[in-house]
Amino acid sequence: MGILVPYATLSPGITASNVYMSFTNEVIYINQSGGKWRVNSFYKVFGDRQQKKSSIRFDISATVDRLDDPYSILYAELKKIYPESIEVFENGQLDEENENITWSDRGQCMFL
């Protein structure tokens, strides 16, 4: 899964159009403190969906009261940054509201 972003202003002020962003092959870190959960990772920016590697990556984090699927939390945070983005599901992936979902390419999670 990833998002297509029609127009993005990346750090430090670089603009890009029609880019694909995802958490592919990134570790997700989860910490609990004071009754809150902090989820953080890096997202990558690709020129398009077919591009296999990218060295353009940015950190992202979210603090939540209840820990759900860390990918859902991070994608929701990413969509706040890029509200015009469009969700993209890869072959074999379905919308998470579907009961028959099977995620085979979810990356790694590291609980700390």
C-alpha positions as CSV (number, residue, x, y, z in Angstrom):
1,M,0.0,0.0,0.0
2,G,1.0,3.6,-0.6
3,I,-0.3,6.9,-1.6
4,L,-0.1,8.9,-4.8
5,V,0.5,12.6,-4.2
6,P,-0.4,15.0,-7.0
7,Y,1.7,17.8,-5.6
8,A,4.1,17.8,-2.6
9,T,6.4,20.2,-1.0
10,L,9.2,18.1,0.5
11,S,11.9,19.2,3.0
12,P,13.8,21.5,2.5
13,G,11.2,23.2,0.1
14,I,11.7,20.9,-2.9
15,T,8.5,20.5,-4.9
16,A,7.4,17.3,-6.6
17,S,4.4,16.2,-8.6
18,N,2.7,12.8,-9.0
19,V,5.0,11.0,-6.6
20,Y,4.3,7.7,-4.8
21,M,5.0,7.4,-1.0
22,S,5.1,4.3,1.2
23,F,6.7,2.7,4.2
24,T,8.1,-0.1,2.1
25,N,11.0,-1.9,3.9
26,E,11.0,0.6,6.8
27,V,11.1,-0.4,10.5
28,I,8.3,0.9,12.6
29,Y,9.2,1.9,16.2
30,I,6.5,1.8,18.9
31,N,7.0,3.3,22.4
32,Q,4.6,3.6,25.3
33,S,4.8,6.5,27.8
34,G,2.3,8.1,30.1
35,G,-0.6,6.0,28.7
36,K,0.1,7.2,25.1
37,W,1.6,5.3,22.2
38,R,4.2,6.9,20.0
39,V,4.5,5.3,16.5
40,N,7.4,6.5,14.3
41,S,9.1,5.4,11.1
42,F,10.3,6.8,7.8
43,Y,8.4,7.1,4.6
44,K,10.0,6.9,1.1
45,V,9.2,9.1,-1.9
46,F,9.3,7.4,-5.3
47,G,9.1,8.9,-8.7
48,D,6.3,6.4,-9.5
49,R,4.8,3.1,-8.2
50,Q,7.1,0.9,-10.3
51,Q,10.3,2.4,-8.9
52,K,11.9,-0.2,-6.6
53,K,14.4,1.8,-4.7
54,S,14.5,5.3,-3.2
55,S,17.0,7.2,-1.1
56,I,14.5,10.0,-0.5
57,R,13.0,9.4,3.0
58,F,11.6,11.4,5.7
59,D,10.7,10.7,9.3
60,I,7.1,10.7,10.6
61,S,5.5,10.0,13.9
62,A,2.1,10.0,15.6
63,T,1.0,9.8,19.2
64,V,-2.2,7.9,19.9
65,D,-4.2,6.9,23.0
66,R,-5.0,3.4,21.6
67,L,-2.6,1.3,19.5
68,D,-4.1,-0.2,16.4
69,D,-2.4,-1.2,13.2
70,P,0.8,0.9,13.1
71,Y,0.6,1.2,9.3
72,S,-2.9,2.6,9.5
73,I,-1.8,5.1,12.1
74,L,1.2,6.3,10.1
75,Y,-0.8,6.4,6.8
76,A,-3.4,8.6,8.5
77,E,-0.6,10.9,9.7
78,L,0.9,11.0,6.2
79,K,-2.5,11.9,4.7
80,K,-2.7,14.8,7.1
81,I,0.5,16.2,5.6
82,Y,-0.7,15.4,2.0
83,P,-4.5,15.8,2.1
84,E,-4.8,15.6,-1.7
85,S,-3.2,12.1,-1.7
86,I,-5.0,9.0,-3.1
87,E,-4.6,5.6,-1.5
88,V,-3.1,2.9,-3.7
89,F,-3.5,-0.8,-3.0
90,E,-1.0,-3.2,-4.6
91,N,-1.8,-6.6,-6.1
92,G,-3.3,-8.9,-3.5
93,Q,-4.1,-6.0,-1.1
94,L,-7.6,-5.0,-0.2
95,D,-9.1,-2.2,1.7
96,E,-8.7,-2.8,5.4
97,E,-12.4,-2.7,5.9
98,N,-12.7,-5.9,4.0
99,E,-13.0,-8.9,6.2
100,N,-11.0,-11.1,3.8
101,I,-7.9,-9.0,3.8
102,T,-4.5,-10.7,3.6
103,W,-1.5,-8.4,4.0
104,S,1.6,-10.1,2.7
105,D,3.9,-7.0,2.3
106,R,3.6,-5.2,5.6
107,G,7.2,-4.7,6.3
108,Q,8.6,-5.0,9.9
109,C,7.5,-3.7,13.3
110,M,9.9,-3.3,16.2
111,F,8.3,-2.9,19.7
112,L,10.4,-1.1,22.2
